[in-house]
Amino acid sequence: MLFLIKSLRFSYFLTNFASDCALTAQKAMIFKEVIGQEDIQQRLRQMVSEGRVPHALMLCGPAGAGKLALAIGFAKLLLSQKSKNEAASMFGDEGENGDVVESPMLQKLEHPDLHFTYPTIKLPSMGSDHKPVSDDFARQWHDMVMAGPYFTMAQWLEEMGGENQQAIITAGESDALVRKLSLKSSQGGYKVSIIWLPERMNTECANKLLKLLEEPPAQTCFIMVCQEPDRLLETIRSRVQRVDVHRISDEDIRQALVERRGLSEEQAHRISRMAGGSWLTALEMLSADSENDQFLELFQTLMRLAYQRNVKALKAWSEQMAGMGREWQKRFLNYFLRLVRENFMYNFQQADLCYMTQREEDFAHNFARFINEANVLPISDLITRAIRDIGQNANSKIVFFDLSLQMIVLLIQK
């Protein structure tokens, strides 16, 4: 009898041990898409394990830091709680370690209690009274996210088929969200709403969302993925728990490039250093047809024409720029701003302070002396104003022609 009891105890131990190993492996899988950010991952797990899940969470940080990947991981963590409890009751484990079970629905991001909200555009096929909502582009969004949670607004616009438009979140989206969240949870646990780039909400949508945040449905968690929190209503910001997601460390990017992309240590080191803490930038630098190469050529053309004071050619350059979409124009201007900074730092002849590709550095070798203490701030202010004007739907031809003419004057300042 004693032998039988010991055998049963040993069998029970093995069962629990196997279960714990499986659950721990699933736990690691929850945030498998996230590059680095171990401290944020731990903080999110701790919220769940301690029962301190806020009704609204806002992940803020620069592009490429992994905010959407973290949001999806946290959503999986919340929606896995019922599965975790079922597994715990089966094996006699209270689940104190925060282990979770990722269901096939979550792996495919098809869980009925997981809702995504994101900026959309109006297609020509839509009626004049139709307010675009996320459901109009659900298939495209699912394909994009399943391919990887690191992507840009430009890539999302291309996926929707509206490269030359500015995507927003309309009032129709808030109405749809109210309807979805008013329904009872299909799995008996949390309902999770992930809102990607809430700063792109129009005023009507923002006011409706504010009411929803003030009186949230029971057992509902909003997860906002925000890049420019200052553009949100102050009343919305005051009703969410903010988590700042910082840039990814160079070491984490280097390790991911080696393990996930198969790069050599030397390649991974150079790219990780230039990526500036952005996995998106690292991926872009791996692309053969990198958009940055096109931006560099346009930057070189502008600088040469401005130095030559070739107004006629500058006008043609401005018209070329005006023919591009506004999102593309803003990306170019941000690249312009970065390259001004890098050329200024190049003058100090400190390699550790410069983050440029070989092509950019080759151009800077002769050009950097034109960016100095006298004009670096005025040039930066000029570009910043241009970014603001483009974002406010100003005439892009006028914006770029004005910018190019002012560069003629600024480049000769010493």
Steps between C-alpha positions, in 0.01 A plus 500: 500500500785738591667422169175575314462836677859595415446398139186712476680798656788461255258475209319812623836682526591407142162614375536834675859538384407432136209740527720773652757460225235521230336803657834674551584442135166653405575794727820566307302481175261777605759773434695307237464779241640769730861607448656571842287710741536241777421755771168594334411135450561433869294803599205384291519147640511642849182704440316180416648281772424761768151572368578867429389513138386858415188557292710706257872471429701718262833378364695806384829509317680556171434307181666161488524455877250213499190661650254304286686173563482568875130592476418176320703300752319668790164434335589133464600495864161640608296280269691190610398534864198275470711232331763540771243452774358192331849350471574589861187329628584191296852468637450652846719807419392846612690657214705729725776528243266663250528215249245508221359280229495658154201359314495443121257795472756728663784365291304598189373824662143389436375507860140633512579720803799669335415816304735716293450867417731676255510795258319445171441679171199554277513300180331622178264202521356619832183706509512872567326459838712204611740556786787251460550264793759238586271215393521631142866400497495207742652253254785732405571577867502133597741416218727789598513417871543127445800576278653684799396773745778736388384716210461865407202714410637511144487120479149498643385762247647293220318193631171694495570642155518865597865607494411863424240542774521581870344227712281596796271332752147623434198549724350190340776298662405610852137406433609155379721458806212582735287230333777238519590562863138510615475128423578245769840334486468184293766320704394624842812708559640833386402697192804677355503798265835587339500850349796558268603866468209661692651844430354466150143512631295792375336725761161332486651155547723618786204646690300180461794289613539724804147413609580132457812535716305685769246216524681191367308175454564238767811281467628709208856619443597767246859485378608809307812489286604863477790671326406866557309516831503881506253499211241319712240683707629573849181349642579172323860497620385556858281188488761251388801345670803598296793266441800651321667260258856612435715428200633146471856453616767454232590163650142368474478613137840346423397170658168496311675569169733209557238255628198598290660632181818295485737797473866480585618659823670785312191581288270477800724730706508773232126488432403485868709808570344696213146383572472744788299261715241433226439149370314658206812693402709184530262314270496790256877497478484133403269577208668509162274778375528705817292818497792675668705465181234694313485759777878542492495570127226761544692658789819514292312656208345767720830593661683523168230708333476730801878546501489579126204736556320329214147629567349350186627151588390546862149576377501174302631315810215650707242387244647149509468495878145637486398204284568258786255405775498701820613209717794447265580874512507495880731199500737681264501812717575294809786336311616849396496607865705199606760550229545866596580388853740229381687738270537751781640232731733377223690828528620401848682198351374269773394172345303399810271802453408427136239252385507490121515241226810483285326692220384771739848528647658528156275796422561656842877494439464802266164641607513500882696828520192684371305401814645697788421685822356797310234313302433158658218630723332720233508208255353267763224752577427537129458125453289469816262769374477323164404174674231686693367674187483176301315336788248786496430451128685809379575527127803268478636667184522832683643337814785327315576795271519731800724253679735469202528878455580553867769231479684721248540767769565261790776305329721807460483593868826448687 
